[in-house]
Each structure stands twice: as C-alpha cells, then as structure tokens.
Amino acid sequence: MQCPARLRLVVPLVCSTLFLAGSLPAAAAEWIDPEKETVEQRDARMAWWREAKFGLFIHWGVYAVPAGTYHGEQIKGIGEWIMLRGKIPVAEYKAYAQEFNPVMYDPEAWVRLAKAAGMKYIVITSKHHDGFALYDSKVSDWDVVDATPYGKDLLRPLEQACKKHGIKLGFYYSQAQDWTHPGGAKASRKEGEFWDEAQKGDFDHYLKSIAYPQVEEILGQYDIDVLWWDTPVWMTKERADLLRPLLKLKPGLITNNRLGGDYKGDMSTPEQKIPATGLDYDWESCMTMNDTWGYKSYDNNWKSTETLVRNLIDIASKGGNFLLNIGPTAQGEIPAPSIERLEAVGKWMAVNGESIHGSSASPFRKLPWGRCTQKDGKLYLHVFEWPAGGGLVVPGLRNSIKSARLLADGTRLDCVRGGGDWVIQLPATMPDPLATVIAVEIDGAVAIDHQYLSNAADGGIALEIKTADIEQPSYGEKMQVGRADGQEYIGNWKERDASLSWEFKNVRSGTYKIVAELRLANNPSGKELMFDLQLDGGEKLGKNVAGLPVGQWSDVEFGTVELSEGVHTLLAKRRTVGPALDARRIRLVPQL
Ligand code: GLC
C-alpha cells in the first residue's frame, strides 16, 4: 500500500533527516559498529552463522512469470535479469505482476525442506533489481500486496515458519540497482543509462525515497538475522553512509560485502565459485543449482547431487559457508529437480552433518583424495577418490591417532604409521560414493608437517596442474582439466576471474627464471592477451601471449626472480577475458 504522494516524499526525507540527527529507536543503543567491535564481540555475533555453514538462497519475484522468455524469445543469462537483458519497458514488465499469483506458496514446507537438507538459515530476495517488493512497502505500490492478484505479504509467513523451526532468516535487498523506480541505478557503470524514459530520475533521490525507507521497513518490521546487499552500482561511501546507519535498527545483524563505499561487511561473497583456498575473513559462496538464480522454465542444467555435496564439503574444508539457491515459480512452487537435490543432500547430511556444522577449515594444504574438516579434536576426512588397495594416506599428521571410524556406522578402521604419514586401511568398496567420511580422533592439538611442492634433483621447481589450486570463474565458461601426450593441462581458460595458484617450498635460494608452458587455442583478432604471474603477492610479471603459435605448446619466459629459501606462493591469471588459453605447467629454472 502506498502512502499519499505528498507524504511519500516527506516521510523518508524526514526519516533520513531525523535519523541523521540520531533519533533512531532505543534498539540503536545496543548496536556496535562492526568496524569498531572487538574480536570477541564479532565472534559472538558471528557464532551462529559460522556454526551453520549451510543456507538456502531464494530468488523469487515477478521475473518468474516470463521465466526467461520475452516476446517468444529465450533471453540469455540469469532469469532475474530478464527486464534488463530484454530491455523490457517498465509498464510492460509491470504487467507481468498480474500473473504473479503464488497460491501454491507453502512457507512451512519450504522451511522444513531447507532444515531437512541440513541448512540452518534462509536468505530470500525482499526486493531484487526489478524493484518489486515481496512485502507491503509504504513507499511504493510496486509490491506483492498492491500489484498482484495474490495481494498478501510473502515475507511474514516465512519469518514465522523460520521462527517455528529454529531457522535463521535473512533478506537480500538490491539497494542500488532498481529498474522500475525512477532514478534507480542501472547495470551499466555510466550514470543515468536506462532504456525507458519512465526510469529517468535522480539516483540520490531514489536512495532517499525508496532504498532508505524500504531498508528501514524490512529491518524495522521483520525479525531478520542477515541483510544481504547486492550490486553496489554507483554506491559511493557517502551514499553507503546514508543506508549503513540503519543497521542500528537490528543489533547483531550480519551483513555482506556488497553495500558499497568499500565497506567489507561481515563476509565476502564469492559467487558461483569456490575460492581456491580459504579467504582472509568470513566468506560465503553462493551458487545456483542450475545456471539461474530466478526461475527460468527451460534451464535444466542441474548440478548433480554429488557436485552439490562435494561443493559443500570443499567450501567447509576451506572455512566458508555455502548458500545454495532455489528459484520458485510464479505459482509459488519450488522446481522438482531442486526439491530432489535438497532431499538427497539432506540424506547425506543426516548421516554426515556433524562433519560440516560447526566445523573449521582443514589443517592440511591439499589432499589428493578429498577434503578435511575439523571439530572438537576430531579430523573428518571426506574421501572423494577411494584409494586403490584401500590404504588412505594422511600426509604429515604428527599426532597419534586414537581412533578412526567410518562416520556413517562407526566401523573401526586400522591405522598404521608410514614414515611421516598415517595410512588408514579402508574397506574394499566405497560405502558412500557421494563422499565417505572418516572420523579420526587424535591426541592433542593437530600438528602437520606440511608436504610442500619443492625443488627437484636438478634444483628446479615444477608447478603442475595436478598440484594447482584451481579457482574457476563465477560466470562464463569453466576451465577444463585435460590430458595430452601423458601430460595434464588446464584448457579453455577464458575468464579473468579464474586462476591457478601454488604454494611451494624452495630449499635453495638464488635466481630462477620463470617459464610457463602455454598454448593458444586461437586468437583471430590478434588482440593483446596479457597473462600475469605473481610471486608472493608481489609485482605482476605480465606477458602479452597474443602472438603465440596457435595450437602448439610454447615455453613463455616471464623473467627471472630472486627466490629465498622457504615457502612461497605463485598466482597465475589472465588480465582480460578473451580467446581460450591452455596452460600445462610453470617452471622455476635455477640460473647457475
Ligand atoms: C548477482 C546478480 C543477482 C543475484 C546475485 C546473487 O549479483 O546480479 O541477480 O541476485 O548475483 O549473488
């Protein structure tokens, strides 16, 4: 329901003015600015979230009506972006709301499904980039109560169901991109770019008259635990500082790193990807089950349950949270393939959840056969590749093993010392092909003699694909690991946010030449194609590889470096998106 226009402008401006004078309700008193809190205060505030490890993302709105098709054409990309991708005029897009009638919506069932999947929190889009609110906003009639035949708040019943089942609730809110309210930011980075005169307006006025009061509404009227900002387009620090004080309305609230104004928030949010290693502060990988966040009727590229379970394990083994998405239909139904996968993941979590919930990152650098999490003096070994012969090598573990058991049924396993490693004798067949978990009780605090890549007999260091930490891109084509002439390589490297990285130990200080074995698939334009290597986070050693002979391996020299004894890291990335590159290995060649 929308308050009268004359008041509409005054109320938020009054709010923001009054607020700026510090007139927020009493709750503000307990609020501690995350930028100023102590480690203990932050740990207390983040505790439930860090324990949860696994949550459900819900992208739901009017975009589920076109469901990826506009004027008979299938619109590429993520479904909730159809208005921008299809350059759909505001009035035409708003007409879809007449078909948004989620009579099948069953928030109780949704919460039970998430809980049974092992999820402990839900984040739902309260307002996405199309500006449509899933609750009754007082500053706009572009919401589910005023603009759809359904006519009821969708968020309150979900909030109630979450409370009933002990599930934490978060709201996603698109604070800058708004393709229907005049002045909302567009996906472009150029101020004022839009595709319909109806979108024309002042961005700062939009922030004060829509974004500010709506964030005040969702924080003031709902009992939520997470606020998930998104796409901080044009969000300068000054603009972020208009919205950020609203957090005072909800002491203890957790927010992400997407408000803008260079605010880190409480967690980093790698999207559609899993970082190659852990990150330096709390983080949450959000991913779709197919290729779209918002419902598309024809996106059936569903990830397997194995992929979803192993993504959850991989993320937990690196200390992160996994926010896994569903996109319900305009009728309020969760697509059947999503339900099947959540139920299957739930079956695995019912048996193995103790190895995920409350766990912390692996003490090992890399494990060739799987991942590891740890909790309460136990190591949880998540085996993906069952060792031929049944001997599972646990590298460099200095502790004594008090016991090793299959987590699923408690079967005790024999363990023997082998040099600096332990070898755990596994049954002949892998009990759970998704991932079999071994619970290992050790004595004392975990201590590992890390097994590093190191110098070969000739003094050189060969960084191979099989020992690389591979970070796939968020969107676009994934890199593929392949084998040719008995050598592993990574192919189809097109995106700039993909990377390879290694950690290695140099045992002989000196000068080393860096040589990368690269192959160009094609480069019709001959455009510059910069490839960068970065040692220990230092200056980038960049090389234009556009001129490489197409289709054959070349040794590309990136110069020489002085390498001290000890542990180093090397990061390899493309500087620009472009034609596919293949990489086979990177060599550090001692210069005698
Ligand atoms: C991107 C998209 C947005 C989606 C979000 C999820 O920012 O713009 O549609 O909600 O990713 O992380």
Residues whose N, C-alpha, C, O or C-beta is under 5 A from the ligand:
A	BS01	GLC	E80 D230 T231 E271 C286 W293
